[in-house]
Amino acid sequence: MTRAYNFSAGPAALPEPVLRQAAAEMLDWRGSGMGVMEMSHRGPEFMSIHAEAQALLRELMGIPAHYKTLFMQGGALAQNAILPMNLLNARRSGRATADYIDTGIWSQKSIAEARRYGTVNVAASAAGNGYTRVPERSSWQLDPNAAYVHICSNETIGGLEHASEPATADLGSVPLVADMSSSILSRPVDVSRYACIYGGAQKNIGPAGLTIVIVRDDLIGHAQPCTPTAFDYKVVADNDSMFNTPPTWAIYIAGLVFKWIRDTGGVAAMGERNAAKSALLYGALDASGFYTVPVAPGHRSRMNVVFRLPDERLDAAFVKGAQARGLAQLKGHRSVGGMRASIYNAMPIEGVQALVDYLGEFQAAHG
């Protein structure tokens, strides 16, 4: 079997050692006579899998004791609603608005959904620069009485990323919230800067179906009356993410991925490898004089490298040639076109080098 280098934006490539272990344990997990997908989520076997995954995530990210880690479902799109349901409750917190920073399509989806449950102030937007730069921190028009400030740390579709963690010293008591779906565990993060971090698992953590929520204790217990019980952070936390049947297989795979990250040097080493991969690819694109990257240097995603060919009529030939060389899923999102190479944690640098080599071959043939 020949495995492709999978540049999909999500569901995305998983580490090969993880897939091999999961395959070996498919029919019989550690002598239990059952596969993980068959286990009761309240049985001792799965409870041990769940507890270990929780502990590993806390260890990898250095999550403080006064934060809960929740394993939920519905992806980041569901959290776009679940978050304001839990945090934007004027009757309980006295705070009736939330600030959102618009850096692209996923930010816009978050804004639109939050407006169904409260008042949203778009405190800054990258629309004016064509979504090629994150708005300067000094330009954010923040409400000191907001329930929270929301950012998308990395825009998967547009390839725009907050290069560093936003300054929080001037936020006062306003919590900072981040959608980290496509950047979580890709580099070290100071969790204490954030009141809540959430993200879908299907990019850097595991298969689709699991959503990670890391939330500070003081933000739990303020849900709006309309919040479904299964989406109330307090109910989920009080039941250790077991109020409803959790996505057991996805949690199991996530735990294996957490072990893989730990055993390959942890999040700091992962961040160094990701920096090297993105530098290699952006360097080749910038030096080519053929391909263009729409996002300004210093604002470019390390996870989702968006680029364009000089003539979009070449796109189909580029994708076809890439597939023939085992380079899969390079076509850009339908809303923006072009190409996109998602180089998440599981993408080895050899895959990036293979793409760089192909960029040169295609340019020589069509430049």
MARSEZA-445687 format. One line per 4 residues: number of its first residue (from 0); for each residue x, y, z of C-alpha. Coordinates in pm, 1 decimal. Layout:
N
NUM = X/Y/Z; ...
//
This chain:
367
0 = 0.0/0.0/0.0; 123.0/347.1/-90.0; -8.5/627.9/127.0; -54.7/971.3/-24.8
4 = 71.7/1290.5/127.9; -267.2/1422.2/235.0; -291.8/1803.3/233.2; -663.6/1806.7/318.7
8 = -785.5/2089.2/542.1; -999.9/1851.3/744.9; -1071.5/1577.1/811.8; -698.1/1567.2/780.5
12 = -402.9/1331.9/790.7; -340.9/1137.8/1108.8; 0.7/1016.0/1229.8; 79.1/678.2/1079.2
16 = 182.5/523.7/1414.7; -158.6/618.6/1552.7; -339.9/456.2/1262.4; -132.6/139.7/1295.5
20 = -203.3/109.7/1667.5; -573.2/169.1/1611.7; -574.8/-98.6/1341.8; -399.0/-345.2/1571.1
24 = -652.8/-279.0/1848.0; -959.6/-267.5/1624.9; -1098.4/-607.2/1726.5; -951.3/-639.5/2073.1
28 = -849.2/-345.1/2290.6; -585.8/-460.4/2542.5; -729.9/-808.1/2585.4; -1082.9/-688.2/2656.6
32 = -1227.2/-889.3/2369.8; -1395.0/-573.3/2239.6; -1307.9/-296.1/2002.2; -1332.3/59.5/2133.2
36 = -1632.0/135.8/1911.3; -1824.0/-147.8/2080.0; -1757.7/-49.9/2440.7; -2002.8/105.8/2680.4
40 = -1894.8/460.8/2746.1; -1957.5/394.6/3115.7; -1761.0/72.0/3131.2; -1421.5/62.9/3303.8
44 = -1236.2/9.0/2976.0; -1358.2/323.5/2806.5; -1353.1/526.1/3126.6; -979.2/459.9/3147.3
48 = -934.9/569.0/2782.3; -1131.5/886.6/2853.0; -941.4/971.6/3170.0; -604.1/917.7/3004.9
52 = -695.4/1139.1/2707.4; -809.1/1415.7/2942.5; -489.9/1392.2/3147.5; -265.3/1393.5/2840.2
56 = -436.6/1700.6/2694.0; -394.9/1887.6/3021.3; -28.6/1788.1/3036.2; 48.9/1883.6/2675.5
60 = -116.1/2224.9/2697.0; -28.2/2303.0/3058.3; -395.3/2361.9/3138.8; -433.3/2524.2/3483.7
64 = -634.3/2348.2/3753.2; -910.6/2610.1/3747.4; -1006.1/2520.0/3388.3; -1230.5/2236.8/3276.2
68 = -1160.6/2030.0/2965.9; -1481.4/1921.9/2795.9; -1517.2/1662.0/2521.3; -1823.6/1768.5/2321.5
72 = -1981.0/1713.9/1980.1; -2097.9/1928.9/1691.7; -1767.8/2081.1/1588.2; -1668.7/2446.9/1601.3
76 = -1982.0/2538.9/1407.9; -2196.0/2417.2/1697.0; -1969.4/2599.1/1943.5; -2045.5/2921.0/1754.8
80 = -2391.0/2888.5/1910.6; -2304.7/2700.4/2230.0; -2047.4/2961.8/2332.0; -2282.7/3264.9/2338.9
84 = -2555.4/3047.9/2490.0; -2321.0/2988.9/2784.4; -2131.6/3318.0/2806.1; -2363.5/3587.1/2669.5
88 = -2635.1/3604.5/2933.5; -2706.9/3961.6/3044.3; -2943.8/3850.3/3319.8; -2671.9/3652.8/3494.8
92 = -2352.8/3842.4/3406.7; -2489.2/4190.1/3342.1; -2302.6/4191.9/3011.3; -2521.5/4217.3/2704.9
96 = -2272.3/4233.5/2415.4; -1975.6/4035.5/2284.5; -1679.8/4162.9/2081.2; -1568.6/3967.9/1774.6
100 = -1257.4/4016.2/1559.8; -1325.0/3943.2/1192.2; -1030.2/3782.9/1014.1; -1209.6/3573.0/753.7
104 = -1482.2/3326.2/670.9; -1474.9/3133.0/997.7; -1486.7/3454.8/1199.3; -1784.8/3562.6/992.5
108 = -1963.0/3235.0/1062.9; -1899.6/3283.0/1434.6; -2033.1/3639.0/1422.1; -2347.8/3543.4/1231.5
112 = -2431.5/3260.3/1471.4; -2360.9/3461.2/1786.9; -2602.9/3729.5/1668.4; -2883.5/3475.8/1706.8
116 = -2824.5/3472.5/2083.5; -2715.2/3826.5/2168.7; -2565.0/4153.3/2050.0; -2232.7/4136.8/1866.6
120 = -1987.8/4421.1/1819.7; -1738.2/4364.6/1536.4; -1450.2/4531.8/1713.9; -1207.0/4502.0/1421.8
124 = -1214.9/4358.4/1071.0; -958.9/4255.8/810.9; -1211.8/4322.6/533.9; -1049.3/4657.1/458.4
128 = -719.9/4492.2/363.9; -883.8/4206.8/174.0; -824.6/3963.2/459.6; -451.4/3967.8/399.8
132 = -353.1/4095.6/746.8; -480.8/4051.6/1100.6; -604.5/4393.4/1221.6; -346.3/4569.3/1437.1
136 = -421.0/4523.0/1805.7; -427.0/4900.1/1853.4; -718.5/4925.9/1607.5; -954.0/4699.5/1804.4
140 = -1253.9/4899.7/1925.4; -1332.3/4694.4/2232.8; -1623.4/4733.4/2472.9; -1489.8/4729.2/2831.9
144 = -1823.3/4580.8/2940.3; -1835.8/4302.5/2681.7; -1915.2/3950.8/2792.7; -1609.2/3829.3/2601.9
148 = -1375.2/3901.2/2308.1; -1368.5/3632.3/2038.9; -1092.8/3559.5/1787.8; -1030.6/3283.3/1535.2
152 = -662.1/3207.6/1587.9; -619.4/3061.7/1239.4; -846.2/3103.4/936.9; -839.9/2764.3/766.6
156 = -989.4/2888.4/438.9; -808.7/3218.9/393.7; -473.6/3118.6/542.5; -458.1/3409.3/789.4
160 = -324.4/3353.5/1142.3; -266.8/3552.3/1459.4; 112.2/3525.7/1468.9; 121.6/3563.7/1845.5
164 = -123.8/3555.2/2129.8; -321.1/3880.1/2160.0; -224.5/4116.4/2438.2; -470.1/4081.3/2724.9
168 = -336.1/4326.1/2983.7; -587.0/4594.2/2882.8; -890.5/4364.8/2865.8; -960.7/4401.3/3234.6
172 = -1227.8/4154.2/3335.1; -1334.7/4083.7/2975.7; -1259.8/3717.9/2893.7; -1068.8/3627.9/2575.6
176 = -1215.2/3339.0/2374.0; -1045.6/3165.6/2079.6; -1155.2/2924.2/1811.1; -835.9/2719.3/1771.5
180 = -979.1/2445.1/1553.1; -692.3/2446.7/1303.8; -407.1/2556.1/1530.0; -457.1/2375.7/1861.0
184 = -147.5/2175.4/1964.0; 48.3/2310.4/1666.3; 262.0/2533.1/1890.8; 277.4/2622.4/2260.7
188 = -12.0/2834.8/2390.9; -40.6/3008.3/2727.4; -386.2/2882.8/2820.9; -405.1/3127.1/3112.9
192 = -435.9/3414.5/2863.6; -769.5/3274.9/2750.6; -1097.1/3223.6/2932.0; -1215.4/2968.1/2676.5
196 = -1051.7/2779.5/2390.1; -1246.8/2552.1/2159.2; -1181.6/2357.3/1843.6; -1290.2/2069.8/1625.6
200 = -1060.0/1769.8/1647.8; -1044.4/1681.7/1278.9; -729.6/1876.0/1192.7; -458.9/1825.7/1457.0
204 = -621.3/1588.7/1705.9; -824.7/1310.2/1550.3; -1128.0/1217.7/1342.8; -1435.4/1433.6/1298.9
208 = -1692.8/1408.1/1576.3; -1501.1/1536.1/1878.3; -1485.4/1900.4/1987.1; -1244.7/2017.5/2255.3
212 = -1355.7/2294.5/2492.3; -1119.8/2435.1/2754.9; -1310.9/2676.8/2977.4; -1225.9/2866.2/3294.7
216 = -1432.4/2767.4/3597.2; -1583.5/3112.2/3656.4; -1749.1/3109.3/3312.4; -1941.2/2791.6/3386.5
220 = -2295.0/2808.3/3518.9; -2426.1/3114.3/3333.5; -2610.1/2954.2/3042.5; -2910.4/3122.2/2882.8
224 = -3245.9/2952.8/2953.4; -3271.5/2849.2/2587.1; -2952.6/2639.5/2609.8; -3015.4/2267.8/2549.5
228 = -2914.5/2070.5/2856.2; -2648.8/1875.5/2665.6; -2484.7/2205.0/2560.2; -2473.8/2365.3/2904.1
232 = -2105.3/2380.8/3001.8; -2195.6/2326.1/3368.7; -2392.8/2010.7/3293.7; -2114.2/1879.7/3068.6
236 = -1847.8/1960.5/3328.8; -2046.3/1818.7/3621.8; -2089.4/1493.9/3427.7; -1725.1/1474.2/3314.3
240 = -1837.8/1499.3/2949.5; -2059.9/1195.4/3000.3; -2406.4/1356.0/3020.4; -2478.0/1208.9/2678.7
244 = -2291.2/934.0/2496.1; -1958.9/1090.2/2394.8; -1783.1/1026.8/2061.9; -1593.4/729.7/2201.1
248 = -1387.0/636.6/1896.5; -1279.9/996.5/1836.9; -1173.5/1032.0/2200.6; -972.9/710.2/2177.7
252 = -789.8/830.2/1865.4; -734.2/1171.2/2024.0; -569.0/1000.6/2318.7; -335.2/812.8/2083.5
256 = -250.3/1139.1/1906.0; -179.6/1307.5/2239.5; 62.1/1025.0/2323.2; 228.0/1062.5/1983.1
260 = 279.1/1434.5/2038.8; 420.9/1370.4/2385.8; 652.6/1096.3/2263.1; 784.8/1306.4/1973.7
264 = 891.0/1594.9/2192.6; 570.6/1764.0/2303.1; 402.3/2077.3/2175.5; 722.6/2284.9/2174.8
268 = 896.4/2039.1/1940.8; 580.8/2021.8/1729.6; 587.1/2398.5/1696.5; 948.1/2391.8/1576.5
272 = 868.6/2128.4/1314.4; 564.5/2320.6/1194.6; 767.2/2640.6/1165.6; 1026.9/2458.2/955.0
276 = 760.4/2307.1/727.2; 583.0/2636.0/663.4; 911.9/2822.4/608.7; 1015.4/2565.6/349.0
280 = 689.2/2593.5/156.4; 645.5/2970.7/175.4; 1010.0/3014.8/81.4; 962.4/2813.3/-236.7
284 = 642.4/2995.1/-329.1; 787.8/3342.7/-271.0; 1107.5/3266.5/-459.4; 930.9/3120.6/-761.8
288 = 808.7/3436.6/-932.3; 529.1/3211.0/-1058.6; 307.7/3133.8/-759.5; 158.2/3404.7/-538.5
292 = 53.6/3401.9/-174.5; -227.7/3650.7/-105.4; -160.6/3679.6/268.5; 106.2/3925.2/384.7
296 = 423.2/3787.3/547.5; 391.7/3790.0/922.9; 21.0/3710.2/901.0; 41.6/3379.6/716.4
300 = -92.2/3057.7/856.6; 158.4/2785.8/942.6; -118.2/2529.3/906.0; -300.4/2628.1/584.0
304 = -80.2/2762.3/306.6; -298.8/2932.7/46.3; -147.3/3013.5/-292.4; -245.0/3083.1/-650.6
308 = -113.9/3002.2/-994.7; -62.3/3284.9/-1246.7; -362.8/3169.6/-1450.3; -655.8/2986.3/-1294.0
312 = -691.7/2788.7/-1615.5; -383.5/2597.3/-1495.7; -552.3/2490.7/-1171.4; -702.1/2165.5/-1301.2
316 = -372.1/2055.0/-1454.1; -187.4/2139.1/-1131.6; -425.4/1933.0/-919.3; -419.9/1641.2/-1163.4
320 = -40.5/1636.4/-1172.7; -21.6/1655.8/-795.5; -256.4/1360.4/-754.6; -45.4/1157.0/-995.6
324 = 250.6/1218.1/-764.7; 63.3/1118.1/-450.1; 0.4/1476.0/-335.8; -367.4/1479.0/-242.7
328 = -631.1/1743.9/-163.1; -450.7/2058.1/-281.3; -747.8/2233.2/-438.2; -843.6/2549.7/-252.2
332 = -1176.1/2603.3/-80.5; -1457.3/2663.6/-326.9; -1527.3/3008.6/-178.9; -1178.5/3146.0/-256.2
336 = -1035.4/2918.4/-526.0; -666.2/2871.1/-586.4; -466.8/2610.4/-397.6; -433.5/2523.7/-31.1
340 = -179.1/2297.1/132.8; -277.7/2210.9/487.9; 35.1/2101.9/670.3; -95.9/2003.3/1010.8
344 = 102.4/1819.7/1276.2; 79.9/1480.9/1105.5; 223.3/1605.9/774.4; 593.4/1511.1/769.1
348 = 847.4/1751.9/626.6; 912.5/1493.2/354.1; 559.8/1559.3/228.2; 625.0/1933.0/217.4
352 = 951.1/1873.6/31.7; 767.4/1654.9/-220.5; 523.1/1941.0/-279.2; 808.1/2190.0/-317.3
356 = 969.8/1963.0/-576.1; 641.8/1942.5/-766.5; 601.2/2320.7/-759.5; 932.0/2348.1/-940.4
360 = 841.6/2079.0/-1194.6; 506.4/2238.2/-1273.7; 659.2/2582.8/-1310.6; 925.9/2450.0/-1546.7
364 = 655.7/2292.5/-1763.4; 411.2/2583.5/-1762.8; 606.1/2896.4/-1672.1
//
